[in-house]
Amino acid sequence: MRRLTSIISLLALALNAWGQMSHVLSQVESNNLSLKALKHDIEADVLDIRSENSLTGPSLEYSPFFNKGYSGVASSEMVISEEFDFPTKYASRKRQAQLQTTLGKSQYALQRREVLLNAQFLYFDIVRINQVINMLTRRLQGDSIVQHMYETRMKAGDANILELNKVKLDRIEVQGLVAQSFNQRDDLRRQLQDLNGGIPLNVSDTLFPHIDDNSITTLMADTISHEDPLIAQSEAATRAAQGQVRITRQEWLPDISIGYRRNTEMDESSNGFVIGFNFPILSTKSKTRAALLRQQSATYQAQMARQAVAAERQVLTRQLYQLRSVLDHTDIRMMNETLALLSKALKHGEISALEYYTEINSIYDKLQAHIDLHTQYVKIWAQLNKNKL
């Protein structure tokens, strides 16, 4: 009954870790400076495209002429005109602005995913180092008890200096590992703080989020889709490149100028209108060729993105199953019970200090390896689920 209660408590803490991690990720999404900068850049790019699709505004030209022997302006010319592109160009640019908006959103989604995945990795690394610190702290407490016991035995003549020195050396080594772990945690917290726009985030969790069998089954059933931000971004880039080709193919269409013209000669004046056309025929061929090359490049990059996503998923899935198999066959409870039994055996004089530390060092190495493998496992799981961030 006590073991069942303990398991339920651990599950509750692991489930609570999901909430803690979600809080960290939401803070990073709100405060990350690179995401804020990218959002403004995307909005600026869209505004630039829209501004190119607007009329430049009317122009005014006034030319006075002076004759010898005539007081004041003998004659003048005034022209008010407006230049605009061929009407179909505006419709094409409007569609291109929409494509560019979609591309910007997909670029933001891709950058957001990378930032949050990085934050998730840092969160897992901090949880890992918290577990290591707890493990080393328990070991250090045990060393203190053993050292006190051997100092007492030395006074009574029941122990030798070699055994006592072994205890002291192990304690010094563990103290160094604890200090190193605290430094590593400080570095990880600074990295997470940088991702959070310089705002500190306190991560004190000591358990990874619980990953049940149902979530893994669901994950394996998911297929690669266009919802993947990398694929979505590459396909949006392809559509934007295709739109640019359509625009450049219309560059040969004439620019039009229409306006009002007024001429004056002495006391007489005449009114008329101005109409002009500009045919940019010579400059369109190279622009169209360049746009076609960019379209082909975008198509190749989209193919590469789909292949990269599929290959990554295949590799990560295999690694996830391999790590899950190793973790399922690791008996942490048995190792902790063995540590307790070794401590009792040392206390009752059944084993020497040298034998004791040989055994517990091996067990603590296995516990450390289990923590590292568990960290790698949740990171791979996070990579496979990064589209859900």
N, C-alpha and C positions, 0 to 999 in steps of 0.2 A: 504494500500500500504506500509506503514511504517512497519507494522508487517511482511509482506511478505519479505521485504528487510532484516529485522532482522533475520528471519528464514534462508534465503539464506546465510547470513553472518555466522551464527552459523554452518550451514552445511559445509560451506567452511573451517571453522576453524577445525571442527571435522575431515574432510577428510585430512586436513593438518597434523592432529595428527598421522595419519597412517604413513606418511613420517617421522615424528619425532621419532616415536617408532621404525620403521624399521632401522633408523640410529643408534639408541641406541643398538639394537640387533646385527647389523652387527659389531659394535665396540667391543661388548662383545665377539662375536664369534672369532674375530681376536686376542683379547688380553687376553682372559681367560687363566690363568696359568694351571688349571687342565686339560683343553682340550689339551694344548700343551704337557703337561707331558704324558697324555694318548696316544697321537699320537706317541710319541717317544717310549713308552713302547710297543705298538703294533708292530711297526717296528722292535724293538729289538727281540720280541718273534718270529716273522717270520724269522728273520735272524738266530736265534738259531736253529729253526727247519731245515732250509736249511743247516746249518753247520753240523748237525747230518747226513745229507744225502750225505756228501762228503767223499772222501777217506782220510784216516788219513795220507797218505804219506809213502814212503818206509822206512824200518828199516835196519840198518847195524850192523852186529855182527862180531867181529874179535877176534879169540882166538889163541894166540901164545903159543907154548909148548917148554920147554927147557929140554935137556937131559944132564946128567953129562958126562963130557968129550967131549962135542961137543960145539964149539964156535958159538954163535948166536942162532937164532931160528931154532930148530931141525925140527919142524913141525908146521903147522898153519891151521886154519879153518876160512873161511870167508863166511858169509851168507848175501845176500841182498834179502829181501822179502817184499811183499806187502799183507796186509790183507784187505779183503773186505767182505761185507755181500752177502747173496744169492741174485742174480739179481732182483728177484721179490720184495724184500724189498724196493729197491730204488724207484720203481714205486709207491708202496703204500705210502711211505713217501712223495713223490712229491704231490700225491693227498691230503695227510693230510696237507701239507703246504698250499695248495690252500684253503682247508676248514678252516684252522686256519686264513688265511688272510680274508676270508669272515666273520668269527666270530669276528675278530678284528674290521672290518669296522662296523659291527652291534653294537658292544659294544661302539664304538665311536659315532655312530648315536644316541644311547640311552643316553649317557652322554651329548652329545651336546643338545639334546632336553630338558633334565632336567635343564641344565645351562641356556638356553635361556628362558625357561618357568619361572624360578626363576627371571631372569632379567626382564621379562615382568611383573611379579607380583610386583616387586619393582618399575617399571615405573608407574604402575597403582596406587600404594600406594603414590608415590610422587605427581602424578596428584591429587589424593584425598586430600592430605594435602595442596596442593596449593589452591584447591577450598575452603577448610576450612579456610585457612589464609585469602583469599579474603573476605569470608563471615564475619569472625570475624573483619576484618579491617573495613568493611562497618558498622558493628554494633558499633564498637568503635568510628567511626566518628559520628554516630548518637548520641551516649552517650555524646560526647563532646558538641554537639549542644544543647542537652537537659539539660546538666549541666549548660551551660552558660545561657540558658533561665531561669532555676530555680534560679540561683544566682541573676539574674536581678529581678525576681519576689520577691525573699526574701527581696531585698533592698526596693522594692515598697510595701512590706507587703501583697502580693497576694499569698504567698506560705509559708509552714511551714518547719521546720528543718527536720521533718520525711521524707518528700518527697525528699528534697535535699540529705539527707543521703542515701536514696534508690538509687538515681541516681549515687551517688559516689560509693556505694558498687557494683552496677552492672558494673560500668566502671572498678573498680579494678579487679573484677572477670574475665571480658573479657580480660583485659591486661594479666592476668595469663594464660588464655587459649591460647592467641596469643604466649606468650613466650614458653609454652609447645609445641605448634604446630611447632614452629621454631626448637626446640630441636629434635622433632620427625623427621622432614624433614632432619636435619643434619645427624641423625643416618641412615636414609634410603639412603641418598646420599653416606655415607661411605660404606654401604653394597653393593651398586651398583658399587662403585669404586673398592671394593675388587674383585667383579666378573669381572671387566674390567682390571684385572691385575695391580691394583693400580693406574690406570690413571683416573683422575676425569672426570665425565660426567655431564654436566649441563642440567637438565630437568626443564624447566620453564613452561611447558604446563599446562593449566588449564581446558582442555576439553579432555574427553575420545574419542578414535576413534569411528567413527559412525558405528553402526551395523544396516544394513538395513534388511528388511523382506526377501529379496531374498537370502541374505547370510545365514540366519537362515534356510530357506526352503532347501537350498542346503546342509547345514550341517546335517539336519535331514534325508536327503535322502542318505547320505553316509553310507556305511556299514563297519563293522569291516573287515579289510583285513590283509594280511600278511605284508603289508607295515608299520604297526605299529612297531616302533623300538623295543618295548618290546617283541612282538611276533616274529619278525624277529631275534632278538638276541637269544631267547630261541630255536628257530628252528635251527639256525646255530650251537648252542651249542650241540643240539641233533645230527646233522650230523657229527660234529667233534668227538663226543663220539663214534658214529658208526664207523667212520674211525679209531679211536684208537683201537677198537675191532678187526678190520681187520688186523691191524699191529701186535697186540699181538698174534693173531692166527698163524702168520707166524714166531713167535720167535723160533719155533722148527727147522726151516730150518737151515742148517749148515752155520757157518762162514767159509770162505775159505782163505787159505794162499798159495800164489805162489811166488817162488823166485829162485835165482841163488845161487849155492854153489860151493866153490873152496877149495880143500884140497891140502896141500903141505906136502911132506915127503922128507927131505934132498933136493936133487936136482930134485925130481920128483913132478909133480902136476897132479891133476885130477879135472875135471869140471863136474858139474851136476846141477840138479834143485831140488827144494823143493816144495812139495805140502802137504797141511794139511787141516784137517777139524775139526771143533769144533761143537758138537751137544749140545746145551743148553736145553736138554729135561726136566730136573728136575725143572727148574725155570719158565717154561712157564705156568703151570697150574694156579698158584696163580695170575699171571699177567693177564691172560685172564679172570679169575673170577672177579678181581677188575675192569677191563675195562667194563665187562658186567653190573656190579652194577652201575658204573658211567653212562652208557648209559641209564639204567632204570631210574636213578635219573633225568637225563636230559629230558627224555620223560615226567616224571611227572611234572617237572618244566614248560615245554612247555604247558601242559594242564592247569596248574595253571595260566600261563600268559594269555592264551586265555580267561579263565573264569574271571580273574581280569579285563581285558580290557572291556569285555562285561558288567560286573556288574558296573564298574565305569561309563561307558557311559550311562547306564540306569539311574543311580542316578543323574548324572549331567544334563541329558536332562530334567528330571522331575524338578529339581531345577531351570533350566534356564527358563522354561515356567512359573513357579510360580513367579519368580522374575520379569519376563517380564510383567506379569499381574499386579503386584503391581505397577511397574514403570509407566505403561500406565495409571493407574488411579490416579497418583499423579499430581496435578496441581500446578506446581512451579510458574507459572505466577500469579495465583490467590493469592498465599501466599505472593509474593512480592508486589502485589497491596494492600493486606490487611495491610502489614507493612507500606506502604505509607499512607494509610487512617488512621491508628492508630496514625502515627506521626502528621498528620494534626489535628486529634481530640484532641491530647494532646496540640498542639500549641494553639488551640482555646479554651482550657479550658473545653472541653466537657467530658473528662475523667481525672482521677487523675493519678499521677505517678505510684501509686501502681497498679491500673488497667492496665495501659499501659504496665508495665513490666511483669505482669502476662500473658498478651496476647502475647507479642512479644517473651517471653521465650518459650511459647508453640510452636509458629511458627518456631523459630530457632531450636528447638529440632526436629521438623519435617523435616526441611531443612537438618540438620545434618544426620538424619536417611536416607533421600533420597540419600545423597552423599555416605553413607556407603553401602546402597543397590545397588547403581549403580556400585560401586567398586566391590562388590561381583558378580554382574551380568557379568561384563566384564572379571572378573577372571575365572568364570565358562565357559564363551564363549571361552576364551583362552585355557582352559584345553581341551575342546572338539575339538579345532583346533590345538592342539600342534603338530600333525603329519605334519602340513604344515609349521612348522617353518624351 
